[in-house]
Amino acid sequence: MEIFCILALCILILSITGKKRKTLQDHLFLLVLILSLISVTSDAVSWGLDLKPGARWITVPANFLAQISGLLTYMFFALYIVVAASLKANIKTNITLILCLLSAAGIFLAVMNLFNGMFYTIDENNRFHWGRWYFVFHMVYFIQQTLVVLQILRLRGILEKRDLWAYLSFGILPALAVIAQITFQDLMLTYPAGMLSLLLIFVNVQQEQEKRLHQKELELANGRTAIMLSQIRPHFLYNTLNAISALCVTDPAEARRTVLDFSGYLRANLNALSYSKPVPFEEELNHVRVYLSLEKKRFGDRLKVEYDIPTADFSVPPLSLQPLAENAVIHGITPRPSGGTVHIQTGKTGTAFFIVVTDDGVGFDSGQPLGESTTHIGIDNVRQRLAAMCGGTLDVRSGPGQGTTAVIHIPKEWTY
């Protein structure tokens, strides 16, 4: 039975490691599988060498390793559940902390057992004997499994029903196996029960997660296309070409530079369609500089641009800053007869990088819905791609006659 568990775990591990893109949830599930494999393999080695006196130096550490990895498995499985639920809502739970403390206590007891044999001993003939307090260690496992079940039940309003039952199986089936093992010492069902649960989770949760990730990638691709198309506006094209035409007469050298800038701007928009990961902020900033320089050729002194960039060593989704600069120019500055200033600033805190785009234009009531305008589509698209690609957020504040401030926050742990 243990050989079957080992083979099944190896197959699952290879399936996860073969994925091109792995989420934090994937990494934690992979860690649970590896710890389970260590536990099962160590236990199989221990029982395989039973009654072989010369192998005691192997069976003692193998038993110890099986116990330690078993305790850690439930701790990391609890973290796996929390991460799965946190993708859908902000959660707070103390059960994971309790499980960590319980695992630490179990590891301490396992170390103590090496010296006093209160749970089990392995004699000089390499024979395994249960100790007087063997059931205490099984109770630690049982409490862990119960806490896992309680944590899953607490999150039942967040988790999908199909996922919920798959997660519950990892606590319920091994718990029933532990009860059977306490009652009948020679009945070893813990590992098969755990293996069955992991198979259920892999089929029902991990595979579904892969489908959802693929669907999310399609949505992001469509979003990149939508925002690229929204930025190549006919009026912007016509006005830029007219500006170039006028410069050809008054300043041919400047006209040539403008053509190069304009072609680079269009190329950057098209290249953004192929990006599936964040790009260096400097690259996005250069794209915005080109855009604003083109707009300045149209509006002249009515448009002023200021940069305050002390921090640039982070990454952002492609075409995430330009829509904010474009909205500042088109909807903030140009409706104002005297024009105004667009200010772009970066900075960082202990946990995040931030980008601030402000203008002193006409502003709008940010408390009112924007409807299906291009502005709304652009802002909403930036929000979605920030959240999906780097865990970032976008906050827009404005008021009539008060200008507009857009702030992007990007957590440092997501920085590429």
N, C-alpha and C positions, 0 to 999 in steps of 0.2 A: 504493500500500500504506500509506503514512504517513497519507494522508487518512482511510482506513478506521480506522486506529489512533486518530487524533484524535477522530473521531466516536464510536467505541466508548468511549473514555475519558470523553468528555463525558457520555455516557449513564450510565455507572457513577457518575460524580461526582454527577450529579443524583439518582440513586437513593439514594445515601448521605445527601446533604444533605436529602433529603425526609423522612427518618425523624424522627419526633417525639422519640424518645429515643435518644440516641447514647451508646454506651459509650466508654471509652478505646480499646478495640480498634477501634471504628468510626472514631474520630478519626485514629488512626495509619494505618488502611487508606486513609482519605480523603487523608491527606497523601502517602502513596505514590502514589495515583492522580494527585494534582495535580502532584507532581514528575515523574511519567512523562509527563504531558501537556505540561509545560514542555519536557522533554527532546525529545519527539517533534516538537512544534511548532517549536522552535528549529532542530532539524536539518532539518525540511522547508523552513523559510524560507531556511536557508543554501544548501541544494541548489537551491531554486527560483530563487535569485538568482545562481547560479554563472555566470561569464563575463559578468556585467554590471558593467563597471568602476565606474559611479557608485554601486553598492550595497555597496561594500566596507565602508563604515562600519556597515552592518547585519550582514553575514555574519560579520565578526570577533567581535563580541559574541554573536551568535547561536550560533556554534560553541562559544564559551567557556561560555555558559549551558547548552547541551546537555550538555557534559561535567560541569559542576558538579552539575546536577540529577540526572544519571545516577548519580554517586557517592553523593549523599545518599539516593537512592531505596533502595539496598540497606542503608544504615545504618538507616533508619527501618523497613524491612521486617523487619530483625532484631529491632528493638524490638517490632514488631507480633507476631512469633512468641513472644517472651518473655512478653508480656502475655497472649497466648492460653493459653500453658502455665501461667502463674502463677495463672490462675483455677481450676486443678485441683490444684495442688501448689506447695509452696515450692521455688523453684529458684535455683541459683547458676550463672552462666556468665560466663566471661571473653571469650568470642568476640565478644560485642557491643562490649566495650571495644576489642578489636583492630580490629573493623570501623570504629569511630569514628576510631581513630588512622590506619587505612589511608585512610579518606575524607579526613582532614585532609592526609595526605601527597599524595593524588591532586590535591586542590585546589591545594596548593603547586606541584606539577608543572605543572598547567594554567596557573597564573599565570606560571611560568617560561617556558612555551612561547610566551607572548605576546611575549617578548623574544628568545629564542634559536631558536625554530622547530624544536626537536629532534623534535617529534612530527608537526607539520604546519605549513605556511605557506599564506597566501593572498596572492598577488602583487598588483601594482598593477592588473592586468587582472581581478582578482577570480576568479582560477583557484585551485582547491584543489590542494595538492601534499602528499603524504605525506612526512614527514621520515625521517631515517635511523633514529631510535629509535621509530618509530610503534608497534611491537609492545609496547614497555614499558608504554604507557598501556593498551593492550588487556589486558596481563597484570594490571594493577591491577584491572580489571573482573573478569577471570577469577578472581583470588584472592578477591575479594569474593564472587563467586557460589559458589566452593568453600567458603568459610567459612560462608555461609548454609546450604548443604547439610549441612555438618558439624554446625552448631547444631541443625538440624531432626532429624538422625539421633540426636543426643544426647538429644533430647526425645521420641524415638519411643515410649518407655514411658508417656508422659503424654498425648500427642496421640492422638486417635482415628484409626483407620487411614485413613478417608476423607479427613480433614483432612490427614494426613501426606503423602499423595501429591499433593494439591493444592498444599501448601506447597513440596514438593520440585520441582515443575514450574517454580517461579519461579527456582530456582537452576540446574536441569539444562538446560532448554530454551535460556535465554539463553547459558549457558556453551557449549553446542554451537554456537550461532550465532556466538559470538566466535571459536571455533576455525575455523569456516568463513570468517569475515571476515579472520582473520590469513592464512589460506591463499589466499583469493581476495579481493583488496582491494576489488573492485567489487561483491561480493555482500553486500547489506545485509539481514540477517535478524534482527538483534538486537531491533529494536522489534516486529516481528510476533511473535517468540517471547515477548517479555515481555508483550505484549498478550494472547496466548493463555493465558499463565499466570494473569494477573490475572482473566480471565474464568472460568477454572476455580476460582480461589479464591472469587470472588464467588458463583458458583452453588453450590459445594459447602460453603463455610465460612460466608460472611456470611449467606446465606439460611437456613442451618440454625441459625445463631446467633439470628436473628430468631425462629425457631420456638421455640427453647429459652427465649428471653427472655419470649415470650408465655406459655409454660407456667409459667415461674417466677412471672409476675404472677398467674396463676390460683391457684398454690399460696399466694402471699402473701395474696390475697383470701380464700381458704378459711381461712388461718391467722388473719386478722383476725376472721373470723366466729367461729371456734372459741374464740379467747381472749375475745372480747366475751361470748359465751354462757357461758363458764366463770366470768366475773366477776359475772354477774347470777345469783347463787346463790339458790335459794328461801329458805334459812334466813336469808340476809342481808336479803332483801326482807321476810320476815315480821318479823324482829327490828327492822328499822328502822321498819316501819309500827307495830309495837307501841310502840316508843319514842315515835313521834310521837303516838300515841293517848294515852299517859300524859301527855305534855307538854301536850296540849290541856286537860287538867284542872288541872295544876299550874303551867304557865307557857305561856299561849297565844302570847305573843310569840315565845318560843323555838321553839314548835311550828311557827309560820309560817316562821321562818328555816330550820328543819330541812327543811320541805317544799320550800323553794326550793333548798336545797343538794342534796337528794335528786333533785329533778327535773333539776338541772344535771348531777349525776353520771350519771343515765341517758341524758341527751341527749348527753353527751360520749362515752359508750360507743357509742351508735348512730352518731354523726358519724364515729367512727374507722373505720367500715366504708368510707367514701368516700375516705379519705386514701391516696394512693399514694406520698407522699414524707414524709420526716421533718418533725416539727413543732417549733417553738421549745421549748426545755427548760422555760421558764417556764410554757407552756401545760400541759405534762405534769405539772409540779410542782403547779400549782394544782389539777389533777384529783386528784392524790394527797392534797393537803391536805384537799379536800372529803371524800374517802373516809375518811381517818383521823379527821376531825372527827365523821363519822357513827358510826364505830366507838367513839370515846371516849364518845359519848352512851350506848352500850350498856354499856361496861365501866367507865366512870367512872375512878377513880383507879388501877385495875389496869393501865391502858394509859397510858404516858407517851410523848410524841413530842418529839424534838429535831431541829432543822434547823441545818446549818452550810453555807450556800450562798454562798461567796465568788465563785464562777464560775457564770454562767448564760447566757453568750453563745454557745450552740451548739444544735444540733438533735438530736432523738432520734426513733426510730420511735414512732408513737402507741401507747399502751397497752404501753409497754415498762418503765416504772418501777413502775406500780401493781401488777402481779402480784408483784413482789418485796416491796413493802410489805404486800400482802395475805398472802403466805406468812409474812412475819415475824409478823403479828398472829395469824392463824388457827393456824399450825402451830408457832409459836415462843412467843408470849406467853400466849395463852389457855389452853393446857394446863397452864401453871404456876400454882399456886394464888395465889401472891403477885403475879402479873402480871409486868410488866417494861417495858423501854424500847425503842422503835424509833428509830434514829438515821440520818438521811439527810444525806450530805455530798457536796459536789462539789469538784473541783479540776482542775488541768491540769499537764501536763508540757510539755517542748519539742515533743513530737510528737502528744500526744493529750489529750483531755478524759476525766475519769473521774467516775463516780458510785458511791458506796459506801452500801449499805443494810445496817445491822447490827442485830441484836437480841440480848438477853441471855436468850433463852428456853431451851426444853428442848433444842434442837438435834437433830441426827440424824447418822447415819454417812454422810457424803458419799461414802465409798468404795464404798457398796453401791448397786445400781440401785434407782430409785424405783418401778419398775413402771409400770403404766398409770394411775396416779392423776392427779387433776386438777392436783396440784402439778407432777408430771413433765411433763404436757402443756403447762402454762403456761410453765415454765422453758425447755423445748425450743423452744416457739414463739417466745419472746423471743429466744433464741439465733439461730434461723433468720432472723428479721426484722432483727436487728441486723446480721448478716453480709450480707444481701441489700440492705438499704436504705442502710447507711452504713459498711460494712466493719468494724463493731464486734464486740466479743467480750463474753461473760459468763462470769465465773468464780465458782462458788459453793463456799465452804468452811464446813464445820460439823463438829461432834462432839457426841456425847451429853453433855448438861449443860454445853456450852461455848458455846451460842448459834450464830448463823449470820451469815456475812458474804458478801454478794453484791456483786461489783465489775463494773461496765460500763466498758469502754474504747472510745472513739470516736476514730479517727485525725483529726487536724485537717484533712488534705487533703480529707476527705469532708464537712466542715462546710458547710452551705448558707448 
